[in-house]
Amino acid sequence: MAQRYTLPNGLTVVFEEQHAARVAAFQVWVKAGSADERPDQAGLAHLHEHMLFKGTARRAPGEIARDVEAHGGEINAWTSFDQTVYHIVIASQYARMGLDILGDAIRSSAFDEGELAREIEVVCEEIKRSQDTPSRRASRDLFSTVYQEHPYRHPVIGTAESVRSFSRDKVLEFYRRHYTPRNLVLVATGDFTEAELRGWVDECFGGDWGRPYEGGVVRPREPQLTHRRVLLRPDEVKEAYLNLAFPIPQGNHPDVPALDALAMISGQGEASRLVLEVKRKRGLVNDIHTYAYTPRDPGLFAASLTLPPDKLPQAFEETVRGLAALRTGLVPEEELATVKALIESEAIYQRETVQGLARKLGHYQSSMGELEAEARYYEAIARLTPEQLREVAGRYLRFEHAIVTGLLPPGAAFSAEQVEEILDRVPREPSAPLPERRTPKTRPVAGHAPREEDRSPRATPGRVVEEQLPSGARILVREERAVPLFAMRAVFPGGLRYETAETNGLTTLLGRTLTRGTPTHDAEEISHLVDAFTGALSGMGGRNTVGLRGEFLSRHFQPAFRLFADCLLHPLFPEAEVARERALLVQDIVTREDKPSGVAFDLFNRTLFQTHPYRLPTLGEQASVERLGPEALRAYHAAHMDPSQLTLCVVGDVRADEVFALAHEAFGASRGQARPPPEVRPEPPPESARTTKRELARAQAHLVLGFQGVRLDDSRRYVLEVLSTVLSGQGGRLFVELRDKRSMAYSISSFSVEGVDPGYFAVYMGTSPEKVEAALAGIREQLTRMRDEPIPEGELARARQHLIGTHEIGLQRNGSRAALIALDACYGLGRENFLHYSERVAAVTAADVRAVARELIDLERCALAIVGP
């Protein structure tokens, strides 16, 4: 149960103990964001997010990140229009230290002049990165059109011109005004006691900070909209980005619960109306999503579409028609009940991690004014009626006040006049009956979550138990009782590794169609059932496996398990569904250039791997995907997804005996059509350096430099992870030397990607085109140091502890544990391999790291991919 108290200096503290994992989360919510800036301060709130970890009176620049990572923690921040949030997640044994670091940064940041100058350059690189992202450009257009006076019209990050104008005095002026106890909320969740926390908070955040609160900034009010606004502009994009929006009230308004429900009904999830009608049935868009954005000041209700340019008029018309129906028709009680359950279940899913719980508490106390707002919100959701939804839709979805913005590819035939004509005509048409929802004819009745007396006698919480079925399927179960949820992961050997140039893209297409119809349920019914079970169900595929993932509330265990098994065993791959998903996949391939970092990794893989399937893009190529049909998917499913090849893991609030019983029923027999895996020959290591460049007109250049790596079953993988951590992370060498000291990049990191066959180790960087040569020289310098110089023990210890700590943090979710257990078992690494991760990382020595660096890092045999102008 969350609690709240206030320090004598005015700081609000909200906290909740949670002892399921030995982890604690701390967040400081500063009630000042970009909307609290003066015109000459644009981007200043966001710059504070960068600067607060750059040193204090007690800690030198870089020391904060190094201290946190040395104790297995993660530290970061985000900035929005209304607040700036600093957060840390750390093993509970170091909770006091983590809170001290956060408190020190918040109340005593140094704002060193040299650090400020360097970080301004980093932010300018971040601005360039955002300029290369079409969705960011589309969002900026939307907000600058919706808001003409209110500061929400400005980008949170600012502009290069405004950011370069900041002096230390200007930064300190903002800091002293807003970073004062009465304007802060400290949130703490996790494995500590109330007495411990109160003592720590008094030490780290108590006393007089010497910065009295001057009160909040008075923001300009946005005038009431009296007419439509339309902004369509050409852009160098491969698909159109279209937004249709309406003004709505702020987050604490009583109509917000109904607006949230309308957003979910209209365009959130596979069973929502616009997704079914505009995307799935009519195939007019690649994606469509609706949301109610309700910040501190009045917000907006929006539908966002990405689509082929030739379908713009029809897609826009059908979207308007679907939203107009909410103004005139009554949502069926059953549909509303499902949406209520989905919204209410969000509170349960948020409790899976301490950081998710902290973010929820911070939102309600900081943005909504008090913790009690959460209870009022869910009470209002429970009371919603179809009549109330229609009334609220009529009040806000007013097409005479619509805002329409769009980024249009060159040559797109869609004009403001067409927008006006559709908005004038469609809402006045006679109200058509709402599309019939193809809900399942029989809806299984949910049970209840397991009680203590129902627990399996052979299972103890936290222990993996296994049973091999007569078919050969391996079933693994780990009972966990912290939250009433469970996760399932079914995996089969396969994935990209089983593909050829002719079948490239098959894994992705199969994953997208696995849940699109069985002999028992069609695609729409499956979507409705998933919502009825308040869960998620989707196919998955990677470089080495293919399978199915699901997560549900545990009270729906039996029917959800049977639906999962039905999709896994009996997918029909209907012609219409395969054609629809194939077209969407082809569109994703066509628009790859809109994501230049992804293009760089595709290019790197083709450069490093020249014969092995790992060279192929996971999405596939247009020509190969267009050849794939239902027969290819059915043949692959029969050959490589037989129960005899299955590894299934269930983790969560379940009974192991019940899991095994249902698994016997579903997966106990083989179909007898399984085929042996294809022969895949290892890739020979490069004999010389390989470089490939791809010209792309973007603000940044994207570099990937790497080497052939190791297999999943190679003990060197743990050494390579330590090596990568020494280089990356906020305290890593690449980050410190190339980002912090030389301001070359906003994004820089290293990766170790293992496979059934040798994978790769690589460094990625996004930088300005004029900095490419210097950046490559800096990367090569740091890689050479890894080969030639022993790592100091302190640096090595930091990397080891950071890996161990983040591993534990990542294991909070049932889905994360289920995926690790299933994959490790599938790869033959052992069902409890993940439990030994810490000891294997802890055993890595400096000599091990240097030896592996010398084996793998050879700049004479590397692969380099460069994408940019």
Secondary structure, DSSP 8 states (H G I E B T S, - for coil): --EEEE-TTS-EEEEEE--SSSEEEEEEEES--GGGS-GGGTTHHHHHHHHTTS-BSSS-TTHHHHHHHHTT-EEEEEE-SS-EEEEEEEEGGGHHHHHHHHHHHHHHB---HHHHHHHHHHHHHHHHHHHT-HHHHHHHHHHHHH-SSSGGGS-TT--HHHHHT--HHHHHHHHHHHSSGGGEEEEEEES--HHHHHHHHHHHH-S--S----------------S-EEEEEE-S-SSEEEEEEEEE--TTSTTHHHHHHHHHHHHSSTTSHHIIIIIIIT---SEEEEEEE--SS-EEEEEEEEE-GGGHHHHHHHHHHHHHHHHHS---HHHHHHHHHHHHHHHHHGGGSHHHHHHHHHIIIIISSSTHHHHHHHHHHHH--HHHHHHHHHHH--GGG-EEEEEE-TT----HHHHHHHHHHGGGS-----------SS---------GGGS-TT--TT-EEEEE-TTS-EEEEEE--SSSEEEEEEEEE-GGGG--TTTTTHHHHHHHHTTSB-SS-BHHHHHHHHHHTT-EEEEEE-SSEEEEEEEEEGGGHHHHHHHHHHHHH-----HHHHHHHHHHHHHHHHGGGGSHHHHHHHHHHHHH-SSSGGGS-TT--HHHHHH--HHHHHHHHHHH--GGG-EEEEEES--HHHHHHHHHHHHSS--S--------------SS-EEEEEE---SSEEEEEEEE--BTT-THHHHHHHHHHHHSSTTSHHIIIIIITT--EEEEEEEEE-BSS--EEEEEEEE-GGGHHHHHHHHHHHHHHHHHS---HHHHHHHHHHHHHHHHHHTTSHHHHHHHHHHHHHTTS-TTGGGGHHHHHHT--HHHHHHHHHHH--GGG-EEEEEE-
